[in-house]
Amino acid sequence: MARLEVETGRHAGKSYELTKAVILGRGDNVAVQLPDGKASREHCRVFQQAGKWFVADLNSRNGICVNGAKTTRKELRNGDRIEVGETIVEFVTAETVAPFNEPGEIDVDIDEIDVDEIDIDVDDDPEPSAAPATDKRKGTSKKDSAFAKARADAAAARDRKSGSGSGGGGGGGGGGIHVRSDVLQFNKVDMNTASAFSLDLSQYSALTQMAIGGTAVGIFCGAVWGIFKLLGVTLS
């Protein structure tokens, strides 16, 4: 609950409870009448907005001061003194505000802190789990084991196929699938970029091979004839 208490003037000692906005002045129709020759009929207004109380000047002749500072509008706090003419009115509120310590004014008695009583046990903290180191040799042995197992499986399959072919219960004789350990590898030749010396004639058809062979023989004979011509040798 907030109220206005008149401190000076003819109405000194009077108190006005604030339940709504009130106007202060020397007029007959104001809520807080101040018989002061330097006060206007409607001098200022005290009102509440967003839970806070304010005072605002109503274009009075002499204006208002709050705590000795001239102003036209000011938020009011407990104990603020409003000067209307020569009359002082104090704003009083029952709401209390928790004390605020300015930065650097926090009261901490360092002498009362016993450093010896601070127990910091670093061993209680779980150690971070280290990522398992990669054993390259172990990884290589696993690969070798996988290849060995694959070779063993292939050999077992070959033995089963061979056994079924020779035992008379399967198919005829050597009709089974044989797994060979050697693999034929060859380099594929690009026909667009390969030279004449890097071509594999076996990749062509028989007709193409004959045409290439005839062309080569013709070129060879032409070269021999040209050499003889240059040397002046005549063939009879």
Contacts in CASP RR format, 6 or more apart in sequence:
PFRMAT RR
TARGET T0000
AUTHOR 0000-0000-0000
METHOD contacts of the structure
MODEL  1
MARLEVETGRHAGKSYELTKAVILGRGDNVAVQLPDGKASREHCRVFQQA
GKWFVADLNSRNGICVNGAKTTRKELRNGDRIEVGETIVEFVTAETVAPF
NEPGEIDVDIDEIDVDEIDIDVDDDPEPSAAPATDKRKGTSKKDSAFAKA
RADAAAARDRKSGSGSGGGGGGGGGGIHVRSDVLQFNKVDMNTASAFSLD
LSQYSALTQMAIGGTAVGIFCGAVWGIFKLLGVTLS
1 17 0 8 1.000
1 18 0 8 1.000
1 93 0 8 1.000
1 94 0 8 1.000
2 17 0 8 1.000
2 18 0 8 1.000
2 53 0 8 1.000
2 91 0 8 1.000
2 92 0 8 1.000
2 93 0 8 1.000
2 94 0 8 1.000
2 95 0 8 1.000
3 15 0 8 1.000
3 16 0 8 1.000
3 17 0 8 1.000
3 18 0 8 1.000
3 92 0 8 1.000
3 93 0 8 1.000
4 15 0 8 1.000
4 16 0 8 1.000
4 18 0 8 1.000
4 22 0 8 1.000
4 24 0 8 1.000
4 32 0 8 1.000
4 46 0 8 1.000
4 82 0 8 1.000
4 89 0 8 1.000
4 90 0 8 1.000
4 91 0 8 1.000
4 92 0 8 1.000
5 13 0 8 1.000
5 14 0 8 1.000
5 15 0 8 1.000
5 16 0 8 1.000
5 89 0 8 1.000
5 90 0 8 1.000
5 92 0 8 1.000
6 12 0 8 1.000
6 13 0 8 1.000
6 14 0 8 1.000
6 15 0 8 1.000
6 32 0 8 1.000
6 34 0 8 1.000
6 87 0 8 1.000
6 88 0 8 1.000
6 89 0 8 1.000
7 13 0 8 1.000
7 81 0 8 1.000
7 88 0 8 1.000
7 89 0 8 1.000
7 90 0 8 1.000
8 86 0 8 1.000
8 87 0 8 1.000
8 88 0 8 1.000
9 34 0 8 1.000
9 35 0 8 1.000
9 36 0 8 1.000
9 86 0 8 1.000
9 87 0 8 1.000
10 35 0 8 1.000
11 33 0 8 1.000
11 34 0 8 1.000
11 35 0 8 1.000
11 87 0 8 1.000
16 22 0 8 1.000
16 31 0 8 1.000
16 32 0 8 1.000
18 46 0 8 1.000
18 48 0 8 1.000
18 53 0 8 1.000
20 48 0 8 1.000
21 45 0 8 1.000
21 46 0 8 1.000
21 47 0 8 1.000
21 48 0 8 1.000
22 30 0 8 1.000
22 31 0 8 1.000
22 32 0 8 1.000
22 45 0 8 1.000
22 46 0 8 1.000
22 47 0 8 1.000
23 30 0 8 1.000
23 31 0 8 1.000
23 32 0 8 1.000
23 42 0 8 1.000
23 43 0 8 1.000
23 44 0 8 1.000
23 45 0 8 1.000
23 46 0 8 1.000
23 58 0 8 1.000
24 30 0 8 1.000
24 31 0 8 1.000
24 32 0 8 1.000
24 34 0 8 1.000
24 39 0 8 1.000
24 43 0 8 1.000
24 44 0 8 1.000
24 45 0 8 1.000
24 46 0 8 1.000
24 82 0 8 1.000
24 84 0 8 1.000
24 89 0 8 1.000
25 32 0 8 1.000
25 33 0 8 1.000
25 34 0 8 1.000
25 36 0 8 1.000
25 39 0 8 1.000
25 40 0 8 1.000
25 41 0 8 1.000
25 42 0 8 1.000
25 43 0 8 1.000
25 44 0 8 1.000
25 84 0 8 1.000
26 33 0 8 1.000
26 34 0 8 1.000
26 35 0 8 1.000
26 36 0 8 1.000
26 37 0 8 1.000
26 39 0 8 1.000
26 40 0 8 1.000
26 41 0 8 1.000
26 43 0 8 1.000
27 33 0 8 1.000
27 41 0 8 1.000
27 42 0 8 1.000
30 41 0 8 1.000
30 42 0 8 1.000
32 46 0 8 1.000
32 89 0 8 1.000
34 43 0 8 1.000
34 84 0 8 1.000
34 85 0 8 1.000
34 87 0 8 1.000
34 89 0 8 1.000
36 84 0 8 1.000
36 85 0 8 1.000
36 86 0 8 1.000
36 87 0 8 1.000
37 85 0 8 1.000
37 86 0 8 1.000
38 61 0 8 1.000
38 62 0 8 1.000
38 85 0 8 1.000
38 86 0 8 1.000
39 60 0 8 1.000
39 62 0 8 1.000
39 84 0 8 1.000
39 85 0 8 1.000
39 87 0 8 1.000
40 58 0 8 1.000
40 60 0 8 1.000
40 61 0 8 1.000
40 62 0 8 1.000
42 58 0 8 1.000
42 60 0 8 1.000
43 57 0 8 1.000
43 58 0 8 1.000
43 60 0 8 1.000
43 63 0 8 1.000
43 64 0 8 1.000
43 84 0 8 1.000
43 85 0 8 1.000
44 55 0 8 1.000
44 56 0 8 1.000
44 57 0 8 1.000
44 58 0 8 1.000
44 60 0 8 1.000
44 63 0 8 1.000
44 64 0 8 1.000
44 82 0 8 1.000
44 84 0 8 1.000
45 55 0 8 1.000
45 56 0 8 1.000
45 58 0 8 1.000
46 53 0 8 1.000
46 54 0 8 1.000
46 55 0 8 1.000
46 76 0 8 1.000
46 82 0 8 1.000
46 91 0 8 1.000
47 53 0 8 1.000
47 54 0 8 1.000
47 56 0 8 1.000
48 54 0 8 1.000
52 75 0 8 1.000
52 76 0 8 1.000
53 75 0 8 1.000
53 76 0 8 1.000
53 91 0 8 1.000
53 93 0 8 1.000
54 73 0 8 1.000
54 74 0 8 1.000
54 75 0 8 1.000
54 76 0 8 1.000
55 64 0 8 1.000
55 66 0 8 1.000
55 73 0 8 1.000
55 74 0 8 1.000
55 76 0 8 1.000
55 82 0 8 1.000
55 91 0 8 1.000
56 72 0 8 1.000
56 73 0 8 1.000
57 63 0 8 1.000
57 64 0 8 1.000
57 71 0 8 1.000
57 72 0 8 1.000
57 73 0 8 1.000
60 84 0 8 1.000
62 85 0 8 1.000
63 70 0 8 1.000
63 72 0 8 1.000
63 85 0 8 1.000
64 70 0 8 1.000
64 71 0 8 1.000
64 72 0 8 1.000
64 82 0 8 1.000
64 83 0 8 1.000
64 84 0 8 1.000
65 71 0 8 1.000
65 82 0 8 1.000
65 83 0 8 1.000
66 74 0 8 1.000
66 76 0 8 1.000
66 80 0 8 1.000
66 81 0 8 1.000
66 82 0 8 1.000
66 83 0 8 1.000
67 80 0 8 1.000
67 81 0 8 1.000
68 81 0 8 1.000
68 83 0 8 1.000
74 80 0 8 1.000
76 82 0 8 1.000
76 91 0 8 1.000
76 93 0 8 1.000
77 91 0 8 1.000
77 93 0 8 1.000
78 91 0 8 1.000
78 92 0 8 1.000
78 93 0 8 1.000
78 95 0 8 1.000
78 96 0 8 1.000
78 97 0 8 1.000
79 90 0 8 1.000
79 91 0 8 1.000
79 92 0 8 1.000
80 90 0 8 1.000
80 91 0 8 1.000
81 88 0 8 1.000
81 89 0 8 1.000
81 90 0 8 1.000
81 91 0 8 1.000
82 88 0 8 1.000
82 89 0 8 1.000
82 90 0 8 1.000
82 91 0 8 1.000
101 107 0 8 1.000
154 179 0 8 1.000
155 179 0 8 1.000
157 177 0 8 1.000
157 179 0 8 1.000
158 177 0 8 1.000
158 178 0 8 1.000
158 179 0 8 1.000
161 176 0 8 1.000
161 177 0 8 1.000
161 178 0 8 1.000
162 174 0 8 1.000
162 176 0 8 1.000
162 178 0 8 1.000
164 170 0 8 1.000
164 171 0 8 1.000
164 176 0 8 1.000
165 171 0 8 1.000
165 172 0 8 1.000
165 173 0 8 1.000
165 174 0 8 1.000
165 175 0 8 1.000
165 176 0 8 1.000
166 173 0 8 1.000
166 174 0 8 1.000
189 198 0 8 1.000
189 199 0 8 1.000
189 200 0 8 1.000
189 203 0 8 1.000
191 199 0 8 1.000
201 209 0 8 1.000
201 212 0 8 1.000
204 212 0 8 1.000
228 234 0 8 1.000
228 235 0 8 1.000
END
